[in-house]
Amino acid sequence: MNATKNHIGDNSTSRRKKTKATSLTIEGIRTMDASDKRQFGSSERPTEIRSNLPTSNAFLRTCFMPKLKENEITITQGKRKSAKTERDFYKSLSQLAKHYDITPMPTQHFNYPYNISLALRDIETQLKTKTENWQSVRLIEKGSKTCFAIEERCNTGATLFYVPVVPLYQLLRNKVHRKAACLLLSVCTYLYRNVDIPYYRQEDSYLYWNYEMLTDWIEQDEEIEDNHICKKELQRAEIIGDMMGQKISNAKNLLFFEQRLKRFIPKNRFDKECLQLAEKTFKLYCDYPNESIFRNAHYNNANKPSEMEGDDNYNEETVIAMDKYISFFAESDGLIYDNLTSMVNNEFNEYAETQQPMIFKTFDGSDILDKNLDFENQLFKVLNELCRLLN
């Protein structure tokens, strides 16, 4: 399936309620001053009334302080508390600026709490351009300290990252493309064995259940149009899926990965693209040999267990889990494919959010763990390109 064409659901934005039309207040019609002798008014223009100070553009030249939102920081009354909050804030800001290599604008000369609000706006603007995965910045109270908390998230969009195995099976049987297919096979082995991408013929995978549902539906209703075609497609998905499952799970494909790269000589554009993808994947394999795609996935996107405490729906899945939209599957063609994507999208439409790799950093003076989403950023590019090549 082309990862760039298959989108998860069609979430619609709720309409805003229309505000009531403002009624005009009419205080009556006032008559103009006029002399008794002139019925049609004077030909002279009335004298303009204006202030004796040139302040016509003063409003445009005025710089207003931003309003500090309540959720940005809880402002406690008392000068002592405010002074401590400011000290904590600028200590945390200094640590954050060093970590992200940014230069905050000077705001200490502004009064509290506007200095904090200005600094927040500035940091937010800089992080948007500095950090690819920046999601949000906020102030929190950790113990007796006020500090910055940054959330970074790998935005996967509304995309199904479903890697088809039937086209790979066909490439392996084609003499012209067999060597390029072996490169892609090594790529798939890395994704399956090391990155933990689910395989649709595994009984604990999400797509296995969907294929089983389609099989039961086809077998129970013999009057379905093109029933025989659907049965043949399901049979092919099962047989080829089991065969390719054995090949993809074979660790020898990783042992031969580098050797296949060195010996491969591209003969056409498709070969060149396969080689480029395999080189990117091999580098990823060398840099992150044992990293899973789920390493920074959090249940219901809750970064910390404390966020779920007291939540009655803790055991209820409220977001689309990553193992549902990332997987190997049969092929992106045919009636079964159409029904499968329809089933998946219908289910995903019931969710308002998607589980994505995310990390949370707190700048409270302690050492910041060297956590990032570089692996995930590169991996999703590999998945996207692999889906394109196999289609």
C-alpha positions as CSV (number, residue, x, y, z in Angstrom):
1,M,0.0,0.0,0.0
2,N,1.3,3.4,-0.8
3,A,1.8,5.0,2.6
4,T,1.3,8.5,1.1
5,K,-2.2,7.7,-0.3
6,N,-3.9,5.8,2.5
7,H,-5.1,8.0,5.3
8,I,-6.5,7.1,8.7
9,G,-10.1,8.2,9.0
10,D,-11.5,11.5,8.0
11,N,-11.7,13.4,11.3
12,S,-14.0,16.3,10.8
13,T,-13.7,19.6,12.7
14,S,-16.7,20.5,14.7
15,R,-18.5,23.7,13.7
16,R,-18.3,26.7,15.9
17,K,-21.6,28.0,17.2
18,K,-22.7,31.2,15.5
19,T,-22.7,34.2,17.8
20,K,-25.9,36.2,18.1
21,A,-26.0,39.3,15.9
22,T,-25.3,42.4,17.8
23,S,-28.3,44.8,17.8
24,L,-27.6,48.4,17.2
25,T,-28.5,50.8,20.0
26,I,-30.5,53.8,18.6
27,E,-30.7,56.8,20.9
28,G,-32.8,58.9,18.6
29,I,-32.0,61.3,15.7
30,R,-30.5,64.6,16.5
31,T,-31.1,67.7,14.4
32,M,-28.2,69.7,13.0
33,D,-27.6,73.3,14.1
34,A,-28.8,75.7,11.5
35,S,-29.7,79.4,11.3
36,D,-33.3,80.5,10.9
37,K,-32.6,82.4,7.7
38,R,-30.8,79.6,5.7
39,Q,-33.1,76.8,4.8
40,F,-30.6,74.9,2.6
41,G,-27.5,75.2,4.7
42,S,-24.3,77.1,4.1
43,S,-22.0,76.4,1.2
44,E,-19.0,76.7,3.5
45,R,-17.6,73.5,5.0
46,P,-17.9,73.2,8.7
47,T,-14.7,73.7,10.8
48,E,-12.9,70.4,11.4
49,I,-12.8,69.4,15.0
50,R,-9.5,67.7,16.0
51,S,-7.3,67.3,19.0
52,N,-4.4,69.7,19.4
53,L,-1.9,66.7,19.7
54,P,-0.7,64.5,16.8
55,T,-2.0,61.2,18.2
56,S,-3.8,59.7,15.2
57,N,-1.4,56.8,14.8
58,A,-0.6,56.3,18.5
59,F,-2.7,53.1,18.7
60,L,-0.7,51.5,15.9
61,R,2.6,52.4,17.5
62,T,1.6,50.9,20.9
63,C,3.1,47.6,21.9
64,F,0.8,45.6,24.2
65,M,2.0,43.1,26.7
66,P,0.8,39.5,26.0
67,K,-1.7,38.2,28.5
68,L,-0.4,35.3,30.6
69,K,-2.8,32.4,30.4
70,E,-3.8,30.6,33.5
71,N,-2.6,27.2,32.3
72,E,0.9,28.5,31.6
73,I,1.8,29.0,35.2
74,T,-0.2,29.2,38.5
75,I,0.5,32.7,39.9
76,T,0.5,32.6,43.7
77,Q,0.0,35.9,45.5
78,G,2.9,37.2,47.5
79,K,6.1,38.9,46.5
80,R,8.2,36.2,48.1
81,K,6.5,33.4,46.1
82,S,6.7,35.5,42.9
83,A,10.4,36.1,43.4
84,K,11.1,32.4,43.9
85,T,9.0,31.6,40.8
86,E,11.1,34.0,38.7
87,R,14.4,32.6,40.0
88,D,13.3,29.0,39.2
89,F,12.0,30.1,35.8
90,Y,15.2,31.7,34.6
91,K,17.3,28.8,36.0
92,S,15.2,26.4,34.0
93,L,15.2,28.7,31.0
94,S,19.0,28.7,31.0
95,Q,19.2,24.9,31.1
96,L,16.6,24.7,28.3
97,A,18.5,27.2,26.1
98,K,21.7,25.3,26.5
99,H,20.1,22.0,25.7
100,Y,18.5,23.2,22.5
101,D,21.3,25.7,21.6
102,I,19.0,28.7,21.4
103,T,19.4,32.3,22.7
104,P,16.4,33.6,24.7
105,M,15.4,37.2,24.4
106,P,16.2,39.4,27.4
107,T,13.0,39.7,29.5
108,Q,14.2,40.3,33.1
109,H,13.6,44.0,32.9
110,F,9.8,43.5,32.4
111,N,7.6,43.2,35.4
112,Y,6.3,39.9,36.7
113,P,4.4,38.0,35.3
114,Y,4.8,39.6,31.8
115,N,8.5,38.7,31.7
116,I,7.6,35.1,32.0
117,S,4.9,35.3,29.4
118,L,7.2,37.1,26.9
119,A,9.9,34.5,27.4
120,L,7.5,31.7,26.9
121,R,6.3,33.1,23.6
122,D,9.9,33.6,22.4
123,I,11.0,30.1,23.4
124,E,7.9,28.6,21.7
125,T,8.7,30.5,18.5
126,Q,12.3,29.4,18.4
127,L,11.6,25.7,19.2
128,K,9.2,25.5,16.3
129,T,12.0,26.3,13.9
130,K,14.8,24.6,15.8
131,T,13.3,21.2,16.7
132,E,11.6,19.0,14.1
133,N,9.6,17.1,16.7
134,W,8.6,20.0,19.0
135,Q,5.0,19.6,20.2
136,S,4.5,21.8,23.3
137,V,6.2,23.8,26.0
138,R,4.7,24.6,29.3
139,L,5.6,25.5,32.9
140,I,5.0,23.0,35.6
141,E,5.5,22.8,39.4
142,K,7.7,19.9,40.3
143,G,7.9,19.7,44.0
144,S,8.7,23.2,45.2
145,K,10.2,24.2,41.8
146,T,8.8,25.9,38.8
147,C,10.4,24.6,35.6
148,F,10.0,24.0,31.9
149,A,8.5,20.8,30.5
150,I,9.0,20.1,26.8
151,E,7.0,17.5,24.8
152,E,8.5,16.2,21.5
153,R,6.5,14.0,19.2
154,C,7.1,12.2,15.9
155,N,4.2,13.3,13.8
156,T,3.1,10.4,11.6
157,G,0.1,12.2,10.2
158,A,-2.9,10.1,9.2
159,T,-1.0,7.4,7.3
160,L,-1.2,3.6,7.1
161,F,2.4,2.2,7.0
162,Y,1.4,-1.2,5.6
163,V,4.3,-3.0,3.8
164,P,3.1,-5.4,1.1
165,V,4.8,-8.8,0.9
166,V,3.1,-10.2,-2.3
167,P,5.0,-7.7,-4.6
168,L,8.2,-8.7,-2.8
169,Y,7.5,-12.4,-3.5
170,Q,6.9,-11.6,-7.2
171,L,10.2,-9.6,-7.4
172,L,12.1,-12.5,-5.9
173,R,10.8,-14.7,-8.6
174,N,11.8,-12.3,-11.4
175,K,15.3,-12.8,-12.7
176,V,15.6,-9.1,-13.7
177,H,14.8,-7.8,-10.3
178,R,15.9,-10.7,-8.0
179,K,19.1,-9.0,-6.7
180,A,17.2,-5.8,-6.0
181,A,14.5,-7.8,-4.3
182,C,17.2,-9.5,-2.1
183,L,18.2,-6.0,-0.9
184,L,14.6,-5.2,0.0
185,L,14.3,-8.6,1.7
186,S,17.2,-7.7,4.0
187,V,15.5,-4.4,4.7
188,C,12.3,-6.2,5.7
189,T,14.2,-8.6,7.9
190,Y,15.7,-5.7,9.8
191,L,12.2,-4.2,10.2
192,Y,10.7,-7.4,11.3
193,R,13.4,-8.9,13.6
194,N,14.9,-5.7,15.1
195,V,12.4,-2.9,14.8
196,D,9.4,-5.2,15.7
197,I,7.1,-4.4,12.8
198,P,4.1,-6.7,13.2
199,Y,3.5,-9.4,10.6
200,Y,-0.1,-10.1,9.5
201,R,0.2,-13.9,9.6
202,Q,1.0,-13.7,13.4
203,E,-2.1,-14.5,15.4
204,D,-1.4,-11.7,17.9
205,S,-1.3,-9.0,15.2
206,Y,-4.0,-6.6,14.5
207,L,-4.3,-7.3,10.7
208,Y,-4.5,-11.1,11.4
209,W,-7.8,-10.5,13.1
210,N,-9.0,-8.4,10.2
211,Y,-8.1,-11.0,7.6
212,E,-9.9,-13.6,9.7
213,M,-13.0,-11.4,9.9
214,L,-13.0,-11.1,6.1
215,T,-12.5,-14.8,5.7
216,D,-15.5,-15.6,7.9
217,W,-17.6,-13.0,6.2
218,I,-16.8,-14.4,2.7
219,E,-17.4,-18.0,3.7
220,Q,-20.8,-17.3,5.4
221,D,-22.3,-15.4,2.6
222,E,-21.9,-17.3,-0.7
223,E,-24.1,-14.8,-2.5
224,I,-21.6,-12.0,-2.2
225,E,-20.7,-10.6,-5.6
226,D,-17.3,-11.8,-6.8
227,N,-17.2,-14.3,-3.9
228,H,-14.9,-16.6,-5.8
229,I,-12.4,-13.8,-6.5
230,C,-12.3,-12.8,-2.8
231,K,-11.7,-16.4,-1.8
232,K,-8.8,-16.7,-4.2
233,E,-7.3,-13.4,-2.9
234,L,-7.6,-14.5,0.7
235,Q,-6.0,-17.9,-0.2
236,R,-3.1,-16.1,-1.9
237,A,-2.6,-13.8,1.0
238,E,-2.4,-16.8,3.4
239,I,-0.1,-19.0,1.3
240,I,2.3,-16.3,0.1
241,G,2.1,-14.6,3.6
242,D,3.3,-17.8,5.3
243,M,6.1,-18.4,2.7
244,M,7.4,-14.8,2.9
245,G,7.1,-14.9,6.7
246,Q,9.7,-17.6,6.8
247,K,12.0,-15.7,4.5
248,I,11.6,-12.3,6.3
249,S,12.2,-13.9,9.7
250,N,15.4,-15.5,8.5
251,A,18.4,-13.9,10.3
252,K,20.7,-14.8,7.4
253,N,19.3,-11.8,5.5
254,L,21.0,-9.5,8.1
255,L,24.3,-11.4,7.9
256,F,24.3,-11.0,4.1
257,F,23.0,-7.4,4.2
258,E,26.4,-5.7,3.8
259,Q,27.6,-8.2,1.3
260,R,24.6,-7.7,-0.9
261,L,25.1,-4.0,-0.8
262,K,28.7,-4.2,-1.9
263,R,28.0,-6.6,-4.7
264,F,24.9,-4.9,-6.1
265,I,25.3,-3.0,-9.4
266,P,22.1,-1.0,-10.3
267,K,21.0,-1.4,-13.9
268,N,18.0,0.9,-14.0
269,R,16.1,3.5,-11.9
270,F,14.3,1.0,-9.8
271,D,17.6,-0.7,-8.9
272,K,19.1,2.7,-7.9
273,E,16.1,3.5,-5.7
274,C,16.3,0.0,-4.0
275,L,20.0,0.5,-3.4
276,Q,19.5,4.0,-1.9
277,L,16.8,2.6,0.4
278,A,19.0,-0.4,1.4
279,E,21.9,1.9,2.2
280,K,19.8,4.1,4.4
281,T,18.4,1.1,6.2
282,F,21.8,-0.5,6.7
283,K,23.1,2.7,8.3
284,L,20.0,2.7,10.5
285,Y,20.7,-0.9,11.4
286,C,24.3,-0.1,12.3
287,D,23.4,2.9,14.4
288,Y,20.4,1.4,16.1
289,P,20.8,-2.4,15.9
290,N,18.3,-3.3,18.7
291,E,15.9,-0.3,18.8
292,S,12.2,-1.0,18.5
293,I,9.6,1.2,16.8
294,F,7.7,1.1,20.1
295,R,10.5,2.3,22.3
296,N,8.9,5.7,22.8
297,A,5.2,4.7,22.5
298,H,3.1,5.4,25.5
299,Y,-0.3,3.9,26.4
300,N,-3.0,6.4,25.3
301,N,-0.1,8.9,24.7
302,A,0.4,9.4,28.5
303,N,4.0,10.2,28.9
304,K,4.0,9.5,32.7
305,P,1.9,6.9,34.6
306,S,1.0,9.8,37.0
307,E,-1.0,11.4,34.2
308,M,-3.4,8.4,34.2
309,E,-3.8,8.2,38.0
310,G,-7.4,8.6,39.0
311,D,-8.6,8.1,35.4
312,D,-11.6,5.8,35.3
313,N,-10.8,5.0,31.6
314,Y,-7.2,4.0,32.2
315,N,-7.8,0.5,30.8
316,E,-9.7,1.8,27.9
317,E,-7.8,2.3,24.7
318,T,-8.6,5.8,23.6
319,V,-6.0,6.3,20.7
320,I,-5.1,4.3,17.6
321,A,-2.2,2.1,18.7
322,M,0.9,2.1,16.6
323,D,0.8,-1.7,15.9
324,K,-2.6,-1.0,14.2
325,Y,-1.3,1.4,11.5
326,I,2.2,-0.1,11.1
327,S,2.5,-3.6,9.8
328,F,3.4,-6.0,7.0
329,F,0.3,-7.1,5.0
330,A,-0.5,-9.0,1.8
331,E,-1.0,-6.5,-1.1
332,S,-2.5,-3.2,-2.0
333,D,-4.6,-4.4,-4.8
334,G,-7.9,-6.3,-5.3
335,L,-11.3,-6.6,-3.5
336,I,-9.8,-7.9,-0.3
337,Y,-7.6,-4.9,-0.1
338,D,-10.6,-2.5,-0.6
339,N,-12.6,-4.3,2.1
340,L,-9.6,-4.4,4.5
341,T,-8.9,-0.7,4.3
342,S,-12.6,0.1,4.6
343,M,-12.7,-2.0,7.8
344,V,-9.6,-0.3,9.2
345,N,-10.7,3.2,8.5
346,N,-14.2,2.6,9.9
347,E,-12.6,1.6,13.2
348,F,-10.1,4.4,13.2
349,N,-12.8,6.9,12.7
350,E,-14.0,6.2,16.2
351,Y,-10.8,7.6,17.7
352,A,-9.8,11.2,17.9
353,E,-6.0,10.7,18.4
354,T,-3.2,8.5,17.1
355,Q,-0.4,6.9,19.3
356,Q,2.9,8.4,18.2
357,P,6.5,8.2,19.4
358,M,7.0,10.9,22.0
359,I,9.4,12.0,24.7
360,F,9.1,14.3,27.7
361,K,11.9,16.5,29.0
362,T,11.8,18.4,32.3
363,F,14.4,21.2,32.9
364,D,14.5,21.2,36.7
365,G,18.3,21.4,37.2
366,S,18.9,17.6,37.0
367,D,20.8,16.0,34.1
368,I,18.8,15.8,31.0
369,L,18.8,12.3,29.5
370,D,20.0,12.1,25.9
371,K,16.6,11.2,24.5
372,N,15.6,12.1,21.0
373,L,13.4,10.9,18.1
374,D,16.1,10.7,15.5
375,F,15.7,6.9,15.1
376,E,11.9,7.2,14.6
377,N,12.3,10.1,12.1
378,Q,14.6,8.1,9.9
379,L,12.6,4.9,10.3
380,F,9.3,6.4,9.1
381,K,11.1,7.7,6.0
382,V,12.4,4.2,5.3
383,L,8.9,2.7,5.8
384,N,7.3,5.3,3.5
385,E,9.9,4.7,0.8
386,L,9.6,0.9,1.1
387,C,5.9,1.0,0.7
388,R,6.3,3.2,-2.4
389,L,8.8,0.8,-4.1
390,L,6.8,-2.3,-3.4
391,N,3.8,-0.7,-5.1
